[in-house]
Amino acid sequence: MAVQPEGTPCWADAMFSDVEGAKSFYGDVLGWTFGESSSEYGNYTQAYANGKAVAAVVPPMPGQEGQSAWCLYFSSPDAAATATKIRDNGGEVLMEPMQVGEFGTMALARDPSGAVFGVWQGGTHEGFEAVAEPGAYAWAELFTREPEKSDVFFPAVFPLSARQMEDDNTDYRIFSVGENPVLGRMRMTDEFPPEVPPYVNVYFTVEDCDAAVAKATERGAVLRFGPMDSPFGRFAALSDPQGASFSVIDVSTTQGEMPAMNEVS
């Protein structure tokens, strides 16, 4: 796949104290296989679904042991310029743009509401080699307690338009690059414990949501929500055995009408 348009999710990775445990878990649940770990790049290890690169796992950096979490990267033609926009719009650059050999340039940031995300300027590594195929990335949602901050920030940093769901009970917004929806935004309700920080939840595609949930919980994951039918697919939210949140979705099993959405000026 070619380098994605600016603002499109293009890669996901996660730090795990027990990398071998993570490989075993996701290999079982999502059918991933793994390449050789790259000692030159902190033992970064790519995951593959049907031979296509879909994600990566890596040991934690010193001082970050036991803080497993998935990180979603947004495509940028110029990571340094994006970092400037992040700062100018109230975000925080956690890791300055850093060239990763010939693969590309990465940065890590936090939006004004507290959610961490990545920026990727592709080189030889352009990002996901598959999307919406079994084992591959499907979708992502930003969960935040301060949506008014995120709603201003992301379209200021990336070329995103927004539509708001017509629902008095659910505060949900979809950001798009052109006509392509790329990110959901959900207001965190009181159901989320106060110690859970805002975060970006990554969805991976599965052929059978219930079977994936059964396998995940059998392997020590905690089911947080679902499985539930929706117009977008049958999905469930989980925490893996090391505490990293993620979701699985069967995009082929849909139910119900698509929600009405209003353009946001």
Secondary structure, DSSP 4 states (H G I P E B T S, - for coil): -PPPPTTSEEEEEEE-SSHHHHHHHHHHHH--EE---BGGGTTBEEEEETTEEEEEEEPPPTT-TT---EEEEEE-S-HHHHHHHHHHTT-EEEEEEEEETTTEEEEEEE-TTS-EEEEEEESS--S-S-BSSTTSEEEEEEEES-HHHHHHHHHHHS--EEEEE--SS--EEEEEETTEEEEEEEE--TTS-TTSPPEEEEEEE-S-HHHHHHHHHHTT-EEEEEEE--TT-EEEEEE-TTS-EEEEEETT---SPPPPEEEE-
